[in-house]
Amino acid sequence: MVLIAAPMASSGGGGITLLLPLILIVGMIWFMSRTQRKQKARQAETVAALQPGTKVITTSGQVGIVEEVDDEYVTLEISDGVLVQFVKAAIGRVIPEETEDVAADEPADEADGETATEPADAKESVEVPDAGADKVQDKPKLPPTHTEN
């Protein structure tokens, strides 16, 4: 068997067509590393701003209130009297404190001094769930199975 080497036909671009994918890959890697650096800086700011009384969520999903901050560790109270230590890097995010504004709960008509069109009895009978209540469930919700209706 004899192999014949024949030159392949090439387009006029040559080097540019080979460099374009390489430039795109380098650009994607640079963009991803830049995003990662920003996330690390944001995490470092969050950990540096920790102080006792701050409510946080760890990267594993544990919710607690900061009791003490050391050089390497953060002590969280996860329940009444239950303290656990986590590495600072395990703090995922800070839960913002919800402030209750009485003026925000009032309808706009009453805030301006005008009277509302509904009687006062109708407003008192409506039960509104507390927006500031913790959203912790007693039992975890499982997806329905084929046997449940």
C-alpha positions in Angstrom: 0.0 0.0 0.0 1.3 3.4 -1.0 0.3 6.6 0.8 0.5 9.8 -1.1 0.9 13.0 0.7 -1.1 15.7 -1.0 -1.3 19.3 0.2 -4.8 20.2 1.6 -6.7 23.1 0.3 -6.8 25.9 2.8 -8.8 29.1 3.1 -7.1 32.5 2.9 -7.4 33.2 6.7 -4.9 30.6 7.9 -3.5 31.9 11.2 -6.6 33.9 12.2 -8.9 31.0 12.1 -6.6 29.1 14.5 -6.2 32.0 16.9 -9.8 33.0 17.2 -10.9 29.9 19.3 -7.8 30.3 21.4 -8.6 33.9 22.1 -12.2 33.1 23.0 -11.1 30.3 25.5 -8.6 32.6 27.2 -11.2 35.3 27.4 -13.7 32.9 29.1 -11.1 31.7 31.6 -10.2 35.3 32.5 -13.9 36.3 32.9 -14.6 33.2 35.2 -11.6 33.8 37.4 -12.6 37.5 37.7 -16.1 36.5 38.8 -14.6 34.1 41.3 -12.3 36.7 42.8 -15.2 39.0 43.3 -17.2 36.3 45.1 -14.2 35.6 47.4 -13.8 39.3 48.2 -17.5 39.6 49.0 -17.2 36.5 51.3 -14.2 38.0 53.0 -16.1 41.2 53.6 -19.1 39.3 55.1 -16.9 37.3 57.4 -14.9 40.5 58.5 -18.2 42.3 59.4 -19.5 39.5 61.6 -20.3 40.6 65.1 -22.3 39.1 68.0 -26.1 39.1 67.4 -25.9 38.7 63.6 -28.1 36.0 62.2 -26.2 33.9 59.6 -26.6 30.8 57.4 -23.6 28.5 57.0 -22.6 26.9 53.7 -24.1 23.7 54.9 -27.4 25.4 55.6 -27.2 25.7 59.4 -29.0 28.8 60.7 -27.7 30.5 63.8 -26.9 33.7 65.7 -23.3 34.8 66.1 -22.3 34.6 69.8 -18.5 35.0 69.5 -16.0 35.7 66.7 -12.4 34.5 67.1 -9.4 34.6 64.6 -10.4 31.3 62.9 -13.8 30.3 64.4 -17.3 31.7 64.8 -19.5 30.4 67.6 -23.1 30.2 66.7 -26.2 29.7 68.8 -28.4 27.3 66.8 -31.0 26.8 69.6 -31.6 28.1 73.1 -28.3 27.3 74.9 -26.8 25.2 72.1 -23.5 26.7 70.9 -21.5 25.3 68.0 -18.2 26.4 66.4 -17.7 26.9 62.7 -14.7 27.9 60.7 -15.1 31.4 59.4 -15.0 30.2 55.8 -18.2 28.2 56.5 -20.3 31.3 56.9 -22.3 31.5 53.7 -24.4 34.7 54.1 -25.8 37.1 56.6 -29.6 37.1 57.1 -30.8 40.8 57.1 -32.7 41.8 60.1 -36.4 42.7 59.4 -37.5 45.9 60.9 -41.2 46.4 61.6 -42.4 49.8 60.3 -45.9 50.7 61.6 -46.2 53.4 58.9 -45.6 50.8 56.1 -48.4 48.6 57.4 -51.0 51.3 57.2 -52.9 51.8 54.0 -52.0 55.0 52.0 -55.4 56.6 52.7 -55.0 56.4 56.4 -51.4 57.6 56.3 -52.5 60.8 54.6 -55.2 61.5 57.2 -58.1 60.5 55.0 -60.7 58.0 56.2 -60.9 54.5 54.7 -64.0 53.4 52.8 -64.2 50.0 54.6 -65.6 49.8 58.1 -63.2 49.1 60.9 -64.9 45.8 61.7 -63.9 44.3 58.4 -60.2 45.0 58.8 -60.1 43.5 62.3 -61.7 40.2 61.2 -59.0 39.5 58.5 -56.1 37.5 59.7 -52.8 38.3 58.1 -49.9 36.0 58.6 -46.9 37.7 60.3 -44.4 38.6 57.6 -41.6 38.7 60.2 -42.2 35.1 61.5 -39.4 32.6 61.0 -40.0 30.3 58.1 -38.7 27.2 59.8 -41.0 24.2 59.4 -41.6 21.6 62.1 -41.7 18.7 59.6 -39.8 18.8 56.3 -42.0 18.7 53.2 -41.4 15.7 51.1 -42.5 15.5 47.4 -45.7 13.6 46.9 -45.5 9.9 46.0 -47.6 8.1 43.5 -49.7 6.6 46.3 -50.8 10.0 47.7 -53.7 11.9 46.2 
